[in-house]
Amino acid sequence: MIDLVAFIPRAIQQGIPLMLGSTGETITEKSGNLNLGIPGVMYVGGISGVIGAFFYEQSCKGGSLNPFLAIAIPLVCSLIGSLLMGLLYCFLTVTLRANQNVTGLAMTTFGVGFGNFFGGSLIKISGLDVPSIALSKTSEYFSKSLPFAGSAGWFGKIFLSYGFLAYVAVLLCLLTAFVLKHTRIGLHLRAVGENPATADAVGINVTKYKYVSTCIGCMIAGLGGLYYVMDYACGIWSNNAFGDRGWLAIALVIFTIWKPDVGILASILFGGLYILYLYIPTGMDHMELKELYKMLPYIVTMVVLVITSMRNKRENQPPASLGTNYFREDR
């Protein structure tokens, strides 16, 4: 039997980077931009935060960190790094009208290479014999749970034992869902994603909405990379440690049928499926079964994709212009 009190918190922690990545990608895709560079954006967001935290810890060597700066510096660095990735993507696909699929894949490759290069450089600067960087002092502030979590029993372990970025992720999902459904900005954004020519004809600035939504989406996704390093991984950066979480975040967008509020529970489900193999005893004679368990998130996504395609409801379909560049002169 699985110990749910131990399993659920780990599933939630595993799901928070996916939640942030999928929320950011949902905002981006609502504008019609298909950003397959989310894995690279999350990687850049993570390493940018690590760079800021590393040099701040080095400057305070032998002394205590200022709690505000220990959080603010990595947070701002992560947001700036992922923002620059968003601007690069928009410049290539919106301004220069490059192919969105190719640009996204190139940005993923670039982001991973960028992170590995600077991660390796920091490891050399630190002079450590292990291929990783430990930012435990900074991680303490990011992973610090609510003060009364320990005295609340199972309820505290399941709902209150997370760092502040976990609760920020949930709030961002709810806020994004509200903006998309109930505000004029959300209506304009959905109009741009569905039919940019019509949106342009009624006076909506298509370029502005694509730039702003994509950059905000990248910044939110970058926070997913920062959370993984500073909270889930306890401040330890290792090259190529992210795995396929960025791709899972993109798959989660399809799974939630482009609804950020649904992404809260869906990301926890994905997080649980991602680590389920660690909690199911298989024995030495069935080690290959663990590899099959790792496929569960992708299998579930394909099943949902088939079901939603068969139902063919418009509200369950992606934005009509998703992945298509807008040529204003063709209007």
Secondary structure, DSSP 8 states (H G I E B T S, - for coil): ---HHHHHHHHHHHHHHHHHHHHHHHHHHHTT---TTHHHHHHHHHHHHHHHHHHHHHHTTTS---HHHHHHHHHHHHHHHHHHHHHHHHIIIIIS---HHHHHHHHHHHHHHHHHHHHHHHHHHHT-SSSSEE-HHHHHHHH---TTSTTSHHHHHHHT-S-HHHHHHHHHHHHHHHHHHHSHHHHHHHHHHH-HHHHHHTT--HHHHHHHHHHHHHHHHHHHHHHIIIIITTTEE-TT-STTHHHHHHHHHHHTTT-TTHHHHHHHHHHHHHHGGGTS---GGGTHHHHHHTTHHHHHHHHHHHHHHHHT-GGGS--TTTT----GGG-
